[in-house]
Every structure is written in C-alpha cells, then in structure tokens.
Amino acid sequence: MPWKLASFGTLLAAIVLSGCSTAGSTKEPVAAEPLHTRCEATGAEFAVGKKASPELLEQARTRAGAQYARFLKPNDMITLEYRSDRLNLNTDAGLVVTRVNCG
C-alpha cells in the first residue's frame, strides 16, 4: 500500500509542476543588465576641486562606470569592506572634493 501512495504522490507532483513550465512562451528573452560594474576612478578625476552636490555625485558615478557612489567627509565613519563597483569622493571640511577612488 505505501508504494501505491508514493507512486500517486509522485504522479501528482509531476502533474502540478508541469503547469509551471514555460516552453510555450512566445516572449522574446530580455538581456539582463550586469549586476556589478567595475569602477574606474580616472573617469571621475574631473570632480577634484569642485563643490559636492547630488548632480556632481551622479555625473562622477556615471563617468567612472560605478554602480554606487558616495561622498566621504573628513570625520565620516566608514566601513572597511572593499567594493569594486563603488566610487568614493573624498571631500574636505568645506565639501570640496579632494580625492576620488574606488572601493
């Protein structure tokens, strides 16, 4: 008797899961965006000497090819993990960018 129940359960699971297949889908595949892009700090060197602003941050992030970007003020607490997809714009106390680097 247990074999009959196990066989019936397996058959029932196969029928239920067959409804999940997408073989008959007519949609075209969508190209996936890369999850991480590597930051190149040289693309953001133009920001050195400029006043920190959201527009500058976004422009520097785009030019560096980074996924994320942030301003780092002199006394900011930061984590020590390295992220190759993040751009750091270091500023002085007057919020003028003094250095750019990735990480």
GUZAKOL-174023 format. One record per residue (C-alpha): x, z, y; residue in three letters. Coordinates in pm, whole numbers, plus 50000, padded with zeros to 5 digits. Example, Ala and Ser with C-alpha at 12.3 -4.5 7.8 and 13.67 -1.06 7.14 Angstrom:
2
512305078049550ALA 513675071449894SER 
//
This chain:
103
500005000050000MET 502745007550256PRO 504154972250208TRP 500814957150299LYS 500654977750617LEU 504244969050708ALA 503604931950648SER 500394933350850PHE 502174951651133GLY 504994925951137THR 502484897251141LEU 500514913651422LEU 503704919251628ALA 504744882751580ALA 501314870551698ILE 501354893052005VAL 504924883352102LEU 504254846252056SER 501944848252356GLY 504984857752568CYS 506874825252509SER 507364801352799THR 508094769552602ALA 505134751152759GLY 506134759353116SER 506314728953344THR 508014746453638LYS 511484734653735GLU 514234760553699PRO 515324777154021VAL 519024780654090ALA 519964817254105ALA 521904829854405GLU 525164846954322PRO 524794884654318LEU 528104890954485HIS 530184870154717THR 533774878054786ARG 534624889455138CYS 537374871255331GLU 538304892755631ALA 540154864555806THR 536794848155878GLY 535794878556087ALA 539004882356288GLU 537204868056592PHE 535374901656624ALA 538504921456714VAL 538294932457079GLY 534524927357104LYS 531884954357157LYS 529974964456843ALA 526414950856818SER 524004941356540PRO 524454904656629GLU 528244907256604LEU 527964925156269LEU 525744898056122GLU 527884869856260GLN 531064885756122ALA 529414891955783ARG 528334855755760THR 531704841455861ARG 533534864255619ALA 531204854555334GLY 530404891055264ALA 527204904155110GLN 527264936055319TYR 528904946955645ALA 529254979455838ARG 530844994356147PHE 533225023256092LEU 533765046556390LYS 536885068656410PRO 535275100456272ASN 532775084956029ASP 532705098855679MET 533015070855426ILE 533045067655050THR 536215056354880LEU 534785030254644GLU 536094995154691TYR 533534967054719ARG 534914931954734SER 531604919854882ASP 531594943255185ARG 533094937755531LEU 534264967555736ASN 534554965056113LEU 536604994656237ASN 535935004956597THR 537465028456850ASP 535535056257026ALA 534185030757278GLY 532715009756993LEU 535164981257042VAL 536254965056714VAL 539934972256644THR 540324960156286ARG 538454941056015VAL 538954944555641ASN 537054940955317CYS 536244968955082GLY 
//
